Amino acid sequence: MAGVGIDTHENGFTGNFSRHLSSLIGKQINWRVYAKSGLTAKQVKETLVPKVEEHEADLILIALGGNDTFQLNSSAKWEADTKSLIESLKSKYPHTPILFATMPPIHTFPAFTGAIQLVLGQLVSLHGETLQKLVEQYENVYFDPQKIDLGYWLEKYPGHKKEEFYSDGLHPSSLTFELWGKELAELFYAQHISID
């Protein structure tokens, strides 16, 4: 979400998601990014949520999970911290949909060895399962449980190589942000989540 590896947020996840969703709903979307590289769910709640200036919002889009995984936070800690984040946002924006993006595909990160990909990939997968169960406890809170599948993307969008999906072996490239934003916007639209 912080846009590491890209030049502007317009070419990042939020910009691409908003552009594709705007096209689908036929409305202009004004958006703003609150992010800082390296933050866990707990840190987002403590440092970013208090900085949000808007009094109203039609949608809150959240991309988390990588840093909690890199810090080897347990699923119990991840659940507690994410629950605290959700409740903090819902107290501020009680009627606003909250959408969590899919978990990062750590099991495919070229910067990591196979063993690290395996261990962290399994942990981030557990965090995804935990988040899926957590959002089911709330109204108007959603999670994209689809795993980012580079093999599928390579078949669907021929002419690209695996390395083109990463800016540095760890962070997404502009191509990944474009495809990821497009697919989440289409999923969001297909679920008929209501935004004014």
C-alpha positions as CSV (number, residue, x, y, z in Angstrom):
1,M,0.0,0.0,0.0
2,A,2.9,2.4,0.7
3,G,4.0,2.0,-3.0
4,V,7.6,0.8,-2.5
5,G,9.0,0.2,-6.0
6,I,6.7,2.6,-8.0
7,D,6.9,6.2,-8.9
8,T,3.5,7.5,-7.8
9,H,0.4,6.2,-6.0
10,E,-1.5,6.6,-9.2
11,N,0.5,3.6,-10.5
12,G,0.2,1.7,-7.2
13,F,-2.4,-0.5,-5.7
14,T,-4.9,2.2,-4.6
15,G,-4.6,4.2,-7.9
16,N,-5.2,1.1,-10.0
17,F,-8.0,-0.2,-7.8
18,S,-9.8,3.2,-7.9
19,R,-9.3,3.7,-11.6
20,H,-10.8,0.3,-12.4
21,L,-13.6,0.6,-9.9
22,S,-14.5,4.1,-11.3
23,S,-14.8,2.6,-14.7
24,L,-17.1,-0.2,-13.5
25,I,-19.4,2.1,-11.5
26,G,-19.3,5.0,-13.8
27,K,-18.4,7.5,-11.1
28,Q,-15.4,9.6,-10.2
29,I,-13.5,8.3,-7.2
30,N,-11.5,10.5,-4.9
31,W,-9.0,8.6,-2.9
32,R,-6.2,9.1,-0.4
33,V,-3.5,6.8,0.8
34,Y,-2.5,6.4,4.4
35,A,0.5,4.1,4.5
36,K,4.1,3.6,5.7
37,S,6.3,0.8,4.6
38,G,7.0,-1.9,7.2
39,L,4.0,-1.4,9.5
40,T,2.1,-4.3,11.1
41,A,-1.6,-4.3,11.8
42,K,-1.0,-3.0,15.3
43,Q,1.2,-0.2,14.1
44,V,-1.3,0.8,11.5
45,K,-4.0,1.1,14.2
46,E,-1.7,3.1,16.5
47,T,0.1,5.4,14.0
48,L,-2.0,5.7,10.9
49,V,-5.6,5.6,12.0
50,P,-5.2,8.7,14.2
51,K,-3.9,10.6,11.2
52,V,-6.9,10.0,9.0
53,E,-8.5,13.4,8.4
54,E,-11.6,12.6,6.5
55,H,-14.9,12.7,8.5
56,E,-16.6,10.5,6.0
57,A,-15.6,7.7,3.7
58,D,-17.4,5.5,1.2
59,L,-14.8,2.7,1.4
60,I,-11.8,1.8,3.4
61,L,-9.3,-0.4,1.5
62,I,-6.6,-2.2,3.6
63,A,-3.6,-4.2,2.4
64,L,-1.8,-5.9,5.3
65,G,-0.2,-9.2,6.4
66,G,3.3,-9.1,5.0
67,N,5.0,-7.3,7.8
68,D,3.1,-9.4,10.5
69,T,4.4,-12.4,8.7
70,F,8.0,-11.2,8.4
71,Q,7.9,-10.5,12.2
72,L,6.7,-14.1,12.8
73,N,3.7,-12.8,14.6
74,S,1.4,-15.7,15.6
75,S,-2.0,-16.1,14.2
76,A,-3.5,-15.2,17.6
77,K,-1.6,-12.0,17.7
78,W,-2.5,-11.2,14.1
79,E,-6.1,-11.8,14.9
80,A,-6.1,-9.7,18.0
81,D,-4.3,-6.8,16.3
82,T,-6.5,-6.9,13.2
83,K,-9.6,-7.1,15.3
84,S,-8.5,-4.0,17.2
85,L,-7.8,-2.2,13.9
86,I,-11.3,-3.1,12.5
87,E,-13.0,-1.9,15.7
88,S,-11.0,1.3,15.7
89,L,-12.1,2.0,12.1
90,K,-15.7,1.0,12.7
91,S,-16.0,3.3,15.7
92,K,-14.8,6.2,13.4
93,Y,-16.7,5.1,10.3
94,P,-19.6,2.8,11.5
95,H,-21.4,2.6,8.1
96,T,-18.3,2.4,5.8
97,P,-17.4,-0.8,4.1
98,I,-14.0,-2.1,5.0
99,L,-12.2,-4.2,2.3
100,F,-9.1,-6.2,3.1
101,A,-7.0,-7.1,0.0
102,T,-5.7,-10.6,-0.4
103,M,-2.6,-11.7,1.5
104,P,0.8,-11.1,-0.2
105,P,2.2,-14.2,-2.1
106,I,5.3,-14.6,0.0
107,H,5.7,-18.1,-1.1
108,T,6.7,-16.8,-4.6
109,F,9.0,-13.9,-3.5
110,P,12.2,-14.3,-5.6
111,A,14.3,-12.5,-2.9
112,F,13.8,-15.4,-0.5
113,T,15.3,-18.9,-0.5
114,G,13.0,-21.9,-1.0
115,A,13.0,-22.7,2.7
116,I,12.0,-19.1,3.7
117,Q,9.3,-19.1,1.0
118,L,7.9,-22.3,2.4
119,V,7.9,-21.2,6.1
120,L,6.7,-17.7,5.6
121,G,4.3,-18.8,2.8
122,Q,2.6,-21.2,5.3
123,L,2.4,-18.5,8.0
124,V,0.9,-15.9,5.7
125,S,-1.6,-18.5,4.5
126,L,-2.6,-19.1,8.1
127,H,-3.0,-15.4,8.6
128,G,-5.3,-15.3,5.6
129,E,-7.5,-18.1,7.0
130,T,-7.6,-16.2,10.3
131,L,-8.6,-13.0,8.6
132,Q,-11.3,-14.8,6.6
133,K,-12.9,-16.1,9.9
134,L,-12.5,-12.7,11.6
135,V,-14.3,-10.6,9.0
136,E,-17.2,-13.0,9.1
137,Q,-17.9,-11.7,12.6
138,Y,-18.6,-8.2,11.3
139,E,-21.1,-6.6,9.0
140,N,-19.8,-4.6,6.1
141,V,-16.2,-6.0,6.5
142,Y,-14.8,-8.0,3.6
143,F,-11.7,-10.0,2.7
144,D,-10.5,-11.2,-0.7
145,P,-9.4,-14.8,0.1
146,Q,-8.1,-15.4,-3.4
147,K,-4.4,-16.1,-3.4
148,I,-2.4,-14.2,-5.9
149,D,-1.5,-16.8,-8.5
150,L,1.4,-15.8,-10.7
151,G,1.0,-18.9,-12.8
152,Y,-2.6,-17.9,-13.5
153,W,-1.5,-14.3,-14.4
154,L,1.2,-15.6,-16.7
155,E,-1.4,-17.6,-18.6
156,K,-4.0,-14.9,-18.6
157,Y,-1.6,-12.1,-19.6
158,P,0.9,-13.8,-21.9
159,G,4.1,-12.1,-22.9
160,H,5.3,-11.4,-19.3
161,K,8.0,-13.1,-17.2
162,K,7.7,-13.9,-13.5
163,E,10.4,-11.3,-12.6
164,E,8.3,-8.5,-14.2
165,F,5.8,-8.9,-11.3
166,Y,8.4,-7.7,-8.7
167,S,10.2,-4.3,-8.5
168,D,13.0,-5.7,-6.4
169,G,12.3,-9.4,-5.7
170,L,10.1,-8.5,-2.7
171,H,7.7,-5.6,-3.6
172,P,5.2,-5.6,-6.4
173,S,6.0,-3.9,-9.7
174,S,3.6,-1.5,-11.5
175,L,2.4,-4.4,-13.6
176,T,1.4,-6.4,-10.4
177,F,-0.3,-3.3,-8.9
178,E,-2.3,-2.9,-12.2
179,L,-3.5,-6.5,-12.3
180,W,-4.0,-6.7,-8.5
181,G,-6.0,-3.5,-8.5
182,K,-8.1,-4.5,-11.5
183,E,-8.9,-8.0,-10.1
184,L,-9.9,-6.6,-6.7
185,A,-12.1,-3.9,-8.2
186,E,-13.9,-6.5,-10.3
187,L,-14.4,-8.7,-7.3
188,F,-15.7,-5.8,-5.2
189,Y,-18.1,-4.8,-8.0
190,A,-19.3,-8.3,-8.6
191,Q,-20.2,-8.7,-4.9
192,H,-22.4,-5.6,-5.2
193,I,-20.8,-4.0,-2.1
194,S,-22.7,-0.7,-1.9
195,I,-20.8,2.6,-2.0
196,D,-22.4,6.0,-2.6
